[in-house]
Every structure is written in structure tokens, then in C-alpha cells.
Amino acid sequence: MKTETQLNQSDAGMARRAFLRYAGAGVAVAGLAAVGACKKDKNNPNNGLTDVGSGDIGVLNYAYALEQLEAAFYIQVADTSGNVFNNDEKSLLGEIRDHEVAHREFFRKALKDKAIKDLTPDFSAINFGDRTSILTAAKAFEDLGVTAYNGIAFKITSADILTVAGKIVSVEARHAALISNLINPGSFVNADQVDLATGLNKSNGPNAVLAAANMYLKTKVSASSFNF
């Protein structure tokens, strides 16, 4: 398995190309950096955990942690899945990878010195030579990402951050629908994703999200500063 450093090197050019295309980041980063300048995060390990911090910086780091995990996963899929997927599926999964790398680099640039450290993934439970194993993990990551953004949005005080979060979660929801459809064609939205009675996507708070995410991280993450 590649180290995080190797992953960063292998996709650096791709991230640069994708960054402005997907995030509209030229203007938004300036606004987010301004928010970051007046707040500090709690970027210190706590009992072996990396805490995301508090306030809007904490929200950004929380999202950054999840985007690091997703980007690392799809890079691993592209690098090691071989002929598990047909060419059309490889193309679609490659686009998702590009999006996740762009999201990761967006948060890295916005947070600057307030960013949590690079996280080390642990994908030992995933068989990257097996279609079902890969898509099951992909569904877990995509559904987790959507519910995470939905569950933290009310904590955001900056209009700039809320706007960017809304743009990113809409992309993550497209990913979730695509993965669901690859698993079971025609089922692009399932009852475990959307409350069919209300038409609203489900949400989760940081405690539930990070408990699931930490199963795939050697670098464990906490959000102890958020009051949930």
C-alpha cells in the first residue's frame, strides 16, 4: 500500500488541474483563509487522537479529514483494482477520484497552517481485487460523507464556508447515487440514504461519522470540541 506521501506525489498534477475546475476555489479560498486568520484550531493529539478543533476551522478540518480518506481510497482503487471494472466504470471511478483529490486540496489550501496533519489510511479490511468489496466500501464512504456534511452544516457561521460546503455535498451526493447504481442498477437512491417520507437526505453528527471513519484510519480523529 502506498504511503500518504507517495499518494500526494502521484496525484499532485491531477489535483492542480482539478482544483479550480471543481471548487471554484480562486475566490472562496481567500474568504476561508480570512476566517482562519482570526480563529485557532485544536490541532493537538488527545490520547492519541487528532482533534479537528472548534468553530469554523474545526468544521473545515472535519471535512478535510473525510476528504483525505476518500481521496486515498479512490487513488488506491485506481492503482490496484486491475481489471475488476470495465472501462466505462473505470472512467467514472476515475472522475470521482479527481473530485475527491480536488476537495482534499481545496481544504488543505484553505486551512494552511491550521490544517490537521496528513492522515494515514488503513484499508486492510478492503479487498481491492474484488468488485463487491470495493463498491461496498465506496458506498460506505460516500454515504458517510453526505451525512457528515448534512450533520455539521448548522454549526457553520461563515457564509463562504456554508456556500462551499453546499457545493461539495451536492457532488458527494452524486457520487453516492452513482455507487449505489453500480451496486444495484436502477437503485440510485435507497431508503438507507434518503428518508422517503420527507424526501430529505439522512444526516449524522461527528461522533457517529468519525467512529465509522476511524475504522479505516491509522491516524484516529476526534471532534471533542463540538457539542453534540
N, C-alpha and C positions, 0 to 999 in steps of 0.2 A: 504494500500500500504506500502511496506517495505521502511524503510529509507535507505539512501546510506550506512550508517554504517552496517545495517543488511545485505544489499546486499553484501558488501565486506566480511563479516564474512561467509555468506552462500556459497560463491563461492571461498574462499581463496584456499582451497585444489585443486579444479579444475583448478584454474589459475596457480598454481605452476606446475601441471602436463602438462598443455597445453603450457606453456610459451616457453620452449626451442623447443618443437616439431614444433610449427608453425612459430616462428620468426627467428630461427637460431640465437638466441639473444646473446649467450655467447660472440661472438667476436664483434658483432655490437654495443652492449651497451657500450663497452669500448670506441669505436670510437665516439659515440654520446656524451658520458659523457665528452670526451675531448673537443668536440666542445662547449658544455655547459659551460665548465670551463672558457672560455675566453669571453663569451657574457652574458649579463643580459637581462632578460625579463621585461616587464612592468606589473608585477603581482599585480596591484593595481586596485581596483574598480574605475570606472569612471562614475559618475552619476548613481550608482547602477549596473553598468556593470562590468564584469570581463574581462579585456583585455588580449589577448593571448601574447602580446609582439611583438617584432620585430626580424628580421633576422631569422636564422635557429631555434633558440629557439622558436620564435613565430610560425613558421611552425609546430614544434613538439607539442606545446601547442594547436594549432588549431586542429591538428589531434587527440590529446588526448581528447579534449572536445567532438569531434564527437564519438570517441570510447567509452567514458564514457556513452554517450546517448544510443548508440546501445547495449552495454553490459547490461545496466539496462533494456532496453526494452525486450531483449530475455530472461533474467532471470525472468522478470515478466510474460512473455508468458509461460515459463516452470512451474512456480509456480502457476499460476491462471487459465490457459486455460482449465483445466479439460479434458473432452472428446471431445473437439472441433475438434481435429485432430486424424487421425488414427495412429497406432503405427509406421508405416514407416515415416509418416510426422513428428511425434514427434521426431523420431531419427534424421531426417535431421535438424529440427529446433534446436535440442539439439547440433548438431555439429556446427551450426552457432553460437549459444550462446558461445560454448567453444572457437571458433575462436575470437569472439569479446572480450571476457574476456582476452584472451591471448594478443590481441592487446593493450587493455587498460593497462594491467600490464606491457607490454613492454615499453610503453611511460612513465608510472609512474616511472619505474626504471631508464630509460634513463635520464629523466629530474631531478630527485631527488629534491633538494630544489628549483629548478627553475620552478617546475610544478605549474600550476594554481590549485586552491583549488578544492576539490571534488564538483561536481555539483549535484544539486537536480533536478531530473526529474519531469515532470508534465504530466502524461499520462491520465489525467481525460477525454480527448476527445476520448480515445480509449476504446472500449467495449471488454474486454478480454474474454468474454463469447461468442463472435461472430466471426466466421471464417473470414467473409468478412472484418470486422473492423480491425482485427489483420493483415491480409495479405495486406490490403491497406496501413496500417502504415508501415509494414515491407518493402514494395516496396518503399515507400517514403524515408525511412531511407537508404536503400541500394543504391538506385539511387542517393540520395544526397551524400552519402559517396564517390561513384565512381567519380561523377562530381567534388567533392571537391578536391580530390587528383589530378585529372587531371588539375584542375584550379589553383593549387598552385605550381605544380612541377617546373615551370620555376623560381620560387623565391628561390629555394634551391641552396645553394652554396657548401654544403658538399657532396662529392661523397658517403660517408657512408649513410647519410640520404636519398639521392636520391635512392640508392640501396634498402634500407629498404622500402621506400615509394612505389617503384615499385613492391616489393614483396607483400605488403599489399593490394595495389589497385587491383592486379590481383585476390586475394582472395575475395575482396569485389565484384568484377565483377562476380565471380562465384556465390556468394550469390544472387546478383541481378537477374541473369539468372534463378536460382532455384526458387526464389519467383515469378517471372513472370510466370514460368511454372506451379506453384501451383495454381495461379490465373486463368490462361488460358492455359491448356495443349497444348504443341506444339508451344507456343509463347515465347521461352526462350530469344529472343532478339526482342524488339519492336522499332518502329520508334521514340518513345519518349526517348529511351536510346541511340541509335546509329544512326548517320547520314548515312542513307542507300546509299546515293550518294557517300560518301567518305570512308565509312567503319570505321569511327572514332567514338569513344565514345564521347558523349557530355560532356562539362565542364562548371563549374560555379565558379565565384570568391567568396571570403569570404563574401562579403556583402549579396549576394543572398543566400548563403548557411546558414549563421548564422541567417538571417531573418526567414528562414524555421525552423532551429533547435531550435531557441528560443521559438517557439510556443509550444515546448514540454519540456521546461526547466523553472523551477522556478528561477534558477540562470542564469541570462541572460549573454551572452558572446558577446564581440565585438572584432574586429580586426582593430582598428583605426590606427595602425602603418603601416599597409600595404598600399601601394599606388596603388589603383585600380581605 
